[in-house]
Amino acid sequence: MEFLILAIARFRNDKKEAMSKNFVNLAHNLSLNGHPIITVSPTSFESNNMFEQCTFREKSTYESLREGVVNIIRMCDEINKLLKLHPESKINIHIATPIELLIVFVFLNSNYRKNTTLSIWQSFLTAQEVVSNKSFFARRLPQYLHLLLFNSFLSSPLYRIFLRYFKQVIVHSQFQKEQLSLLTNIPIHFVQNGVFSEKKTFPSLTSTLCSQASLLYIGHAKPSKGVDALIHIVATLKKRGILDFHLTLCLSGFGSQNEIDKLISDYGLESHISFKGSIDIEVEMSQADLLILPLRTCVGTSLTPNLVVEAFSCGLPIAIPEFEQLSGIIQYGINAIRLDLNNLNESAKEIEKIFQFEHLNHLSKNINEQFLDKYTLEKFVSGYTQNLVSQ
């Protein structure tokens, strides 16, 4: 029997990480649609559907680089074993970086490469982005050395060398497709990721001038996510005194919260900010007026961040800096407002404007239309079906 083997090495089974969540959603829905699948992942995950799950760890440390390398090797070993039993099966391996491609190339049986589709979930850091953020990277070189070495223009030649041995590539942003198209001649397919079903209903988002503005951040506390800049923006809003607001910080556990706590205390923002740990994303987004994502770098999120897709699913507008990587999804004045992390006062003014002039409902209406047109889970699964199963 011909199976579709879905494999991933960088994995969290609690679905708190975007790549893992998309992998689980894909496996569940392909199986639900009647496709015979087998999954390979470090640990098992919950699914309502019955399909074979091949695992090789009881617990997994997501951020361990050493474990990450070992996981890829063991994943390839599991795939090699499965293909001896099911030699006609199709393979879909989910990776994020050039160095992961190198390890897959070495440890996946060479006879199976031409039947393997690679899903690559991150763009690589460009030289221009390093130059534009040189002071940020210089101050935190030890923290981001692995990124500069393993997922940047320095390691991108590995794509040029090794992608040609595989069948095709699936990416999840147009920027990434253009980036890889310069490095390989094999087919590269763009499939927009989607998280929520088109059938799912969400509470409507409304905003009134007399109500307190509800601001929301969801994500890591890492410096690259810009949470410190968000605190500075909130402090600016408080100082200007024009907007009555409250910010909810939902931190995922990655990164240190100590710096954030100190900034909040220094600015006296305790009454304006609350923290939440484990959350229901749909509930939090449905209760918020504006999602703020003050990203400093787009590497790791250029797949079209799940948070952006989830916000669009809920009709929730976004405040975010401008990135070329996100130009295919972020449209200022239509579904988002622009942040400038180099001009916090202007960023605060932009936030105030959409509440003062009641732009939120206009943005929310646009977002609801875009969600149904582009960002549903059904369209995500259909794109994979077309490129994996139908070919």
DAQUINOR-V341899 format. One record per helix or strand. SS is the DSSP state (h for helix, s for strand). FROM is the first residue (numbers start at 1). TO is the last residue. If there is no record, write none. Layout:
BEGIN
ss->{SS:SS}
from->{FROM:FROM}
to->{TO:TO}
END
This chain:
BEGIN
ss->{s:h:s:s:h:s:h:h:s:s:h:h:h:s:h:s:h:s:s:h:h:s:h:s:h:s:h:s:h:s:s:h:h:h}
from->{4:18:37:52:65:90:98:110:116:125:127:134:141:152:157:168:174:187:213:223:227:245:258:273:281:290:306:317:324:332:336:344:360:377}
to->{8:32:41:55:85:95:107:115:120:125:132:139:150:152:165:171:181:190:219:225:240:251:267:276:287:293:313:321:326:332:339:356:374:389}
END
